[in-house]
Amino acid sequence: MTVKPAHTLVALACAFTCFAAQAAKITITSRDPAGIGFNDPTPAAPVGGNMGTTLGQQRMNVYRYVADIWEKNLASDIDIVVSAGWEPLSCTASSAVLGSAGAWNIWRDFPNGVPGTWYPQALANKLAGTNLSAGTPDDGSGFGNADIKTQFNINLGNPDCLAGSPFYLGLDGNAGTKVNFVATLLHELGHGLGFSVMTVTTGNGRRLNAQGTAFTDNGLPSIWERHMYDNTAGKTWLAMNSAERAASAINPLQLAWIGPNAAGAAPTLLKPIGVAKAISPAPGTSRTADYIPASFGPAPKPSATMGALALVAPQSGEAGPGCSLFDSANTAAVKNKVALISRGGCTFAIKAKNAQDAGAVGVIVANNVAGAFTVGGSDPSIKITTIGISKDDGDAFKAAVAAAIPYGSRNKPGAVTVTLGQDPVRLSGADGARRPLLYTPSTLASGSSVSHWDVTATPNLLMEPSINGDLTINLKPPYDLTVPLLKDLGW
């Protein structure tokens, strides 16, 4: 049976009967009209190995380049069909939906699949050894039989659509402050191939019913659910009721992936959790915090002293803490010190660059809401280390700075020194059993929660909810966990 659910994304050793399959073949079909998207004749200079001479050619070259990468990592005797288009998507001058993608057709109860379980069409076809939608009349859309449907924002980078940050169409990863389209498309096709819970409404935990017509308490599971284990509940999503699944989707750092390929590879890839210790002369105010390294600037050294900690005070008229050039007071405060800046108002890279220009030797960004976050972005001009810590830890660091002042000398106030280290036992982005964690922030992120790796993973992984500047095109260990997870699903 097949249905066509809508999937909007903000910008595998076989568990079944297996058979030898050849390398996958991905076919890209454009639905753009003349002069638009892939057919845009606007002249373009070759960039980053992309030798297309028009904007449309360069866009298609990136699609083909990314499809070739996926073909080298997958095996299937059945062609994978991707319907692709460039369309106006939601955006403002400071934010934008990069694109959307997902499995367009889904199937259950086909040969070599787990009975009573939903699969994305590309994987279902591979397991069944046949194109399950062959012979089915198109629904009038022109892509009714496609495996994956993608669309990307044709206006990105315009003044009213994330101004100044268009897609970078080079193939070399040197996106700078632009949005790396290679990494973005790799990520989105990963969802279309099956990296998604797909047929569960994460807000209420209900599953798609057997008829494919509604989400109900007695619907059928997706293949994804058998590998999701909630450490608090002590069970997989396969064994949960709707309310339990909804609770698990907002249970931070507790939902692990237990598929043997990804779980087995995680300890060989994920690095130990980084810890930052604020050492204060004031009794009882020292604090040790887990940190997340930024995707820009030098990587934190495993064992090093960052320096003395300085608070960045609010400035009149700025969009958020650290978002404007530092005034004389903040410049004096952070010179030769580590600037502690609260999140909000502008990008992390802007905050770090302003601190660097004021003479800071490092930056710590404190979250402004509960939970973990990604210190993403890109700016090759940043030469100082930046890390992120939680809101609670940030508040404790700020309190320690204030408490330390009386413990200095007559001419030099007491100071808090920050040192960096690693937890010898825990892995970043993993649970206590060293299994990789899925993204489950305490506030549900529709379209992102559960269907991504957690943002605490180091190194950054392709299938985290944000596209980070340090990603590679390698989808396997020791670089990434995307292919092992897809193998757990049956690829």
Secondary structure, DSSP 8 states (H G I E B T S, - for coil): -EE-----------SS------B--EEEEE---TTSGGG---B---BTTB--SBHHHHHHHHHHHHHHHHHHH-B-SS-EEEEEEEE---B-SS-B--EEEEES-EE-S-TTS-TT-BEEHHHHHHHHTS-TTTT----SSS-TT-SEEEEEETTTTSTTSSTT--EE--SSS--TTSEEHHHHHHHHHHHHHT-S--SEETTTTEEE-TTSS-EETT---BGGGGGEEETTTTEEGGG--HHHHHHHTT-TT-EEE--HHHHHHHHHHS-EEEEEEEE-SSTT--EEEEEEE-SSSS---SSEEEEEEEE----TT-SSTT-S---HHHHHHHTTSEEEEE--SS-HHHHHHHHHHTT-SEEEEE-SSSS--------TT--SEEEEE-HHHHHHHHHHHHHHGGGS-SSS----EEEEEEEEEEETTB-TTS-BBB---SS--TTTTTSSB-TT-SS--TTSSS--TT--S--STTT-SHHHHHHHHT-
